[in-house]
């Protein structure tokens, strides 16, 4: 907090203060957005890069603030205007340009509640439906010759029947999603990784999806003792009340969930970590590991 007042973490005053600080930050961001997005006509992606926050986060902020986003057609028109040599990509399964054009018009109007018959008349609609079918049949279909894996077919079958998927399936899907995202450690995680490597601490980074526990991905796990987890909590994603953070993303919720599964979790907050020296951070991580060893030794002596 930059107001000089210290609040006890987890209290209402603490979260109220975070909310106030976030509101001030968001107001500054929105001023830049209005200038870059509306006045200078930059794309949402370009604006997010200039401001330094993810595109999806910027879009959510704009929607929550009542700012209008460009439609896809408006964004495409602006892109073609700013880049005359660019060409329009299309994912349309139709190869006939005339069918593509009429199909696009029909799709746009159908989203407004109009049918093909209302747009083109009964006879023309019948002809178009036949053409649509021909354009999607046989080797003209974009999925021609492709076969879904059996586990995907099984998953779709269960989904249609309303049968919940087992946790193993959800974990496999999450791992694949992480692989496609190609997540790399952020600055705080990189700092801890360097500290772990330098002092040979028994922890490794798994925040790239290498370890999924009950649908959650911790940042670090113990090498010798796999029941030890370390989480680095960013104030925006875990402490921002405006985002309606789910319970298992709060400090208390995440600790309880992991504890019920037999894990012990050390949570280090972004603001706290930024104020720590490397020696202080090293002591916290070392104490966390050492205290766990002492607990296990005492239990073994009791037995």
C-alpha positions as CSV (number, residue, x, y, z in Angstrom):
1,X,0.0,0.0,0.0
2,X,1.4,3.4,-0.9
3,X,-0.7,5.5,1.6
4,X,1.7,4.8,4.5
5,X,-1.0,2.9,6.5
6,X,-0.6,-0.8,7.3
7,X,-3.7,-2.9,7.3
8,X,-3.9,-6.5,8.7
9,X,-4.1,-8.8,5.7
10,X,-7.5,-10.5,5.2
11,X,-9.4,-7.8,7.1
12,X,-12.2,-5.7,5.6
13,X,-10.1,-2.6,5.9
14,X,-7.3,-4.4,4.0
15,X,-9.5,-5.3,1.0
16,X,-11.3,-1.9,1.1
17,X,-7.9,-0.3,0.7
18,X,-6.9,-2.6,-2.1
19,X,-10.2,-1.8,-3.8
20,X,-9.5,2.0,-3.5
21,X,-6.0,1.6,-4.8
22,X,-7.2,-0.5,-7.7
23,X,-9.9,2.0,-8.6
24,X,-7.3,4.8,-8.8
25,X,-5.1,2.6,-11.0
26,X,-8.0,1.7,-13.2
27,X,-8.9,5.3,-13.7
28,X,-5.4,6.1,-14.9
29,X,-5.6,3.1,-17.3
30,X,-8.9,4.2,-18.7
31,X,-7.6,7.7,-19.5
32,X,-4.8,6.1,-21.6
33,X,-7.3,3.7,-23.2
34,X,-9.6,6.5,-24.3
35,X,-6.7,8.3,-25.9
36,X,-5.1,5.3,-27.6
37,X,-8.2,3.2,-28.5
38,X,-10.7,5.9,-29.5
39,X,-8.7,9.0,-30.4
40,X,-5.6,7.3,-32.0
41,X,-7.7,4.3,-33.3
42,X,-5.2,1.7,-32.1
43,X,-6.2,-2.0,-31.8
44,X,-7.1,-3.4,-28.4
45,X,-4.0,-5.7,-28.7
46,X,-1.7,-2.7,-29.4
47,X,-3.3,-0.7,-26.5
48,X,-2.8,-3.6,-24.1
49,X,0.9,-3.9,-25.1
50,X,1.4,-0.1,-24.6
51,X,-0.2,-0.2,-21.1
52,X,1.4,-3.5,-20.1
53,X,-1.6,-5.6,-19.1
54,X,-3.2,-8.7,-20.8
55,X,-5.7,-8.0,-23.6
56,X,-8.4,-10.0,-21.9
57,X,-8.0,-8.1,-18.7
58,X,-8.2,-4.8,-20.5
59,X,-11.4,-5.9,-22.3
60,X,-13.0,-6.9,-19.0
61,X,-12.0,-3.5,-17.5
62,X,-13.5,-1.6,-20.4
63,X,-16.7,-3.6,-20.3
64,X,-17.0,-3.1,-16.5
65,X,-16.5,0.6,-17.0
66,X,-19.1,0.9,-19.7
67,X,-16.7,1.5,-22.6
68,X,-17.8,0.1,-25.9
69,X,-15.5,-2.3,-27.7
70,X,-15.4,-2.4,-31.5
71,X,-17.3,-5.3,-33.2
72,X,-15.3,-7.8,-35.2
73,X,-16.3,-6.2,-38.5
74,X,-15.3,-2.7,-37.2
75,X,-12.0,-4.0,-36.0
76,X,-11.4,-5.8,-39.3
77,X,-12.3,-2.6,-41.3
78,X,-9.9,-0.5,-39.2
79,X,-7.2,-3.1,-39.6
80,X,-7.6,-3.1,-43.4
81,X,-7.7,0.7,-43.4
82,X,-4.4,0.9,-41.5
83,X,-2.8,-2.0,-43.4
84,X,-3.9,-1.7,-47.1
85,X,-1.6,-4.6,-48.1
86,X,-3.1,-7.0,-45.6
87,X,-5.7,-9.6,-46.7
88,X,-8.7,-10.8,-44.9
89,X,-8.5,-14.3,-43.5
90,X,-11.6,-16.3,-43.3
91,X,-12.5,-19.5,-41.5
92,X,-15.6,-20.0,-43.7
93,X,-16.0,-23.6,-44.9
94,X,-17.4,-22.5,-48.2
95,X,-15.1,-22.2,-51.2
96,X,-17.5,-20.4,-53.5
97,X,-17.2,-16.6,-53.0
98,X,-20.8,-16.0,-53.7
99,X,-21.9,-18.6,-51.1
100,X,-19.4,-17.0,-48.6
101,X,-20.9,-13.6,-49.1
102,X,-24.5,-14.7,-48.8
103,X,-23.7,-17.0,-46.0
104,X,-22.1,-14.2,-44.0
105,X,-25.1,-11.9,-44.6
106,X,-27.5,-14.6,-43.6
107,X,-25.5,-15.5,-40.5
108,X,-25.3,-11.9,-39.4
109,X,-29.0,-11.4,-39.8
110,X,-30.0,-14.7,-38.3
111,X,-28.2,-13.6,-35.1
112,X,-30.7,-10.7,-35.2
113,X,-33.6,-13.1,-35.3
114,X,-34.2,-13.4,-39.0
115,X,-34.4,-16.7,-41.0
116,X,-32.9,-17.4,-44.4
117,X,-36.5,-17.5,-45.8
118,X,-37.3,-14.1,-44.4
119,X,-34.1,-12.7,-46.0
120,X,-34.2,-14.3,-49.4
121,X,-37.7,-15.8,-49.9
122,X,-38.7,-19.4,-49.8
123,X,-37.5,-20.5,-53.2
124,X,-34.1,-18.8,-52.9
125,X,-33.7,-20.1,-49.4
126,X,-34.3,-23.6,-50.6
127,X,-31.6,-23.2,-53.3
128,X,-29.2,-21.7,-50.8
129,X,-29.7,-24.5,-48.2
130,X,-29.0,-27.1,-51.0
131,X,-25.8,-25.2,-51.9
132,X,-24.7,-25.0,-48.3
133,X,-25.2,-28.7,-48.0
134,X,-23.2,-29.4,-51.2
135,X,-20.4,-27.1,-50.1
136,X,-20.1,-29.0,-46.8
137,X,-20.4,-32.5,-48.2
138,X,-17.6,-35.0,-49.0
139,X,-14.0,-33.7,-49.4
140,X,-15.4,-30.1,-49.4
141,X,-16.0,-30.3,-45.7
142,X,-13.2,-28.9,-43.6
143,X,-13.3,-32.0,-41.3
144,X,-13.2,-34.5,-44.2
145,X,-11.0,-37.4,-43.4
146,X,-10.4,-36.3,-39.8
147,X,-11.4,-38.5,-37.0
148,X,-11.7,-37.6,-33.4
149,X,-9.6,-39.6,-30.8
150,X,-11.7,-42.1,-28.9
151,X,-11.3,-40.4,-25.6
152,X,-12.7,-37.2,-27.2
153,X,-15.7,-39.2,-28.5
154,X,-16.2,-40.7,-25.0
155,X,-16.0,-37.3,-23.4
156,X,-18.6,-35.8,-25.8
157,X,-20.9,-38.8,-25.2
158,X,-20.7,-38.3,-21.5
159,X,-21.3,-34.5,-21.8
160,X,-24.4,-35.0,-23.9
161,X,-25.7,-37.5,-21.3
162,X,-24.9,-35.1,-18.4
163,X,-22.3,-37.5,-16.9
164,X,-19.6,-35.6,-15.0
165,X,-16.0,-36.1,-16.2
166,X,-13.6,-37.8,-13.9
167,X,-10.8,-35.6,-12.3
168,X,-8.2,-37.5,-14.4
169,X,-9.8,-36.2,-17.6
170,X,-10.0,-32.6,-16.3
171,X,-6.4,-32.7,-15.3
172,X,-5.4,-34.0,-18.7
173,X,-7.3,-31.2,-20.4
174,X,-5.7,-28.6,-18.1
175,X,-2.2,-29.9,-18.9
176,X,-2.9,-29.7,-22.6
177,X,-4.2,-26.1,-22.2
178,X,-1.1,-25.1,-20.2
179,X,1.1,-26.7,-23.0
180,X,-0.6,-24.6,-25.7
181,X,-0.3,-21.4,-23.6
182,X,3.5,-22.1,-23.2
183,X,3.5,-20.4,-19.9
184,X,6.9,-19.2,-18.6
185,X,7.8,-18.0,-15.1
186,X,7.0,-14.4,-14.4
187,X,9.5,-12.0,-12.7
188,X,8.6,-13.1,-9.1
189,X,8.7,-16.8,-9.9
190,X,12.0,-16.3,-11.8
191,X,13.5,-14.6,-8.8
192,X,12.6,-17.6,-6.5
193,X,13.8,-20.1,-9.2
194,X,17.2,-18.3,-9.2
195,X,17.3,-18.4,-5.4
196,X,16.4,-22.1,-5.4
197,X,19.1,-22.9,-7.9
198,X,21.7,-20.8,-6.2
199,X,21.2,-22.4,-2.7
200,X,20.1,-25.8,-4.0
201,X,16.8,-25.7,-2.2
202,X,14.6,-28.8,-2.5
203,X,11.9,-27.2,-4.7
204,X,11.1,-27.0,-8.4
205,X,8.9,-24.8,-10.5
206,X,5.6,-26.5,-11.7
207,X,3.6,-23.4,-12.4
208,X,3.6,-24.2,-16.2
209,X,1.1,-26.9,-15.7
210,X,3.5,-29.7,-14.8
211,X,1.5,-30.4,-11.6
212,X,-2.3,-30.2,-11.4
213,X,-3.9,-30.9,-8.0
214,X,-7.7,-31.1,-8.0
215,X,-7.9,-28.7,-10.9
216,X,-5.4,-26.2,-9.4
217,X,-1.8,-25.6,-10.5
218,X,0.7,-24.6,-7.7
219,X,3.8,-22.6,-8.5
220,X,6.4,-24.8,-6.7
221,X,6.5,-28.3,-5.2
222,X,9.0,-30.0,-2.9
223,X,11.5,-32.4,-4.6
224,X,12.2,-34.5,-1.5
225,X,8.8,-33.9,0.1
226,X,6.0,-33.7,-2.5
227,X,3.5,-32.5,0.2
228,X,5.2,-29.1,0.3
229,X,3.8,-26.4,-2.0
230,X,4.8,-22.8,-2.5
231,X,2.4,-20.3,-4.1
232,X,3.2,-16.7,-5.1
233,X,0.0,-14.7,-5.0
234,X,-0.3,-11.6,-7.2
235,X,-2.4,-8.9,-5.7
236,X,-4.4,-8.4,-8.9
237,X,-5.5,-12.0,-9.4
238,X,-5.8,-13.1,-5.8
239,X,-6.6,-10.0,-3.8
240,X,-8.7,-7.9,-6.2
241,X,-12.2,-7.8,-4.9
242,X,-13.5,-6.3,-8.1
243,X,-12.7,-9.5,-9.9
244,X,-15.0,-11.6,-7.6
245,X,-12.1,-13.9,-6.8
246,X,-13.3,-17.5,-6.2
247,X,-12.7,-19.0,-2.8
248,X,-10.0,-21.4,-3.8
249,X,-8.0,-18.5,-5.2
250,X,-8.0,-16.7,-1.9
251,X,-5.2,-17.3,0.6
252,X,-7.5,-19.0,3.1
253,X,-9.4,-21.0,0.4
254,X,-6.3,-22.3,-1.4
255,X,-4.6,-23.3,1.9
256,X,-7.7,-25.2,3.1
257,X,-8.2,-27.0,-0.2
258,X,-4.6,-28.2,-0.4
259,X,-4.6,-29.0,3.3
260,X,-7.6,-31.3,2.9
261,X,-5.6,-33.1,0.2
262,X,-2.6,-33.6,2.5
263,X,-0.5,-30.7,1.4
264,X,1.2,-27.9,3.3
265,X,1.3,-24.6,1.5
266,X,3.5,-21.5,1.8
267,X,1.9,-18.4,0.3
268,X,4.0,-15.4,-0.5
269,X,2.2,-12.3,-1.6
270,X,3.5,-10.1,-4.4
271,X,3.8,-6.9,-2.3
272,X,5.5,-8.7,0.5
273,X,8.0,-10.3,-1.8
274,X,8.8,-7.0,-3.5
275,X,9.7,-5.6,-0.1
276,X,11.9,-8.6,0.8
277,X,15.6,-8.9,0.3
278,X,16.9,-12.2,-1.1
279,X,18.2,-13.2,2.3
280,X,14.7,-12.6,3.9
281,X,13.1,-14.6,1.1
282,X,15.7,-17.4,1.5
283,X,15.0,-17.6,5.3
284,X,11.2,-17.9,4.7
285,X,11.5,-20.7,2.2
286,X,14.2,-22.5,4.3
287,X,12.2,-22.2,7.5
288,X,9.1,-23.6,5.7
289,X,11.1,-26.6,4.6
290,X,13.0,-27.1,7.9
291,X,9.9,-26.8,10.1
292,X,8.2,-29.5,8.0
293,X,11.2,-31.8,8.5
294,X,11.0,-31.1,12.3
295,X,7.3,-32.0,12.3
296,X,7.9,-35.3,10.5
297,X,10.8,-36.2,12.8
298,X,8.6,-35.6,15.9
299,X,5.9,-37.8,14.4
300,X,8.3,-40.6,13.7
301,X,9.7,-40.4,17.3
302,X,6.1,-40.6,18.7
303,X,5.6,-43.8,16.7
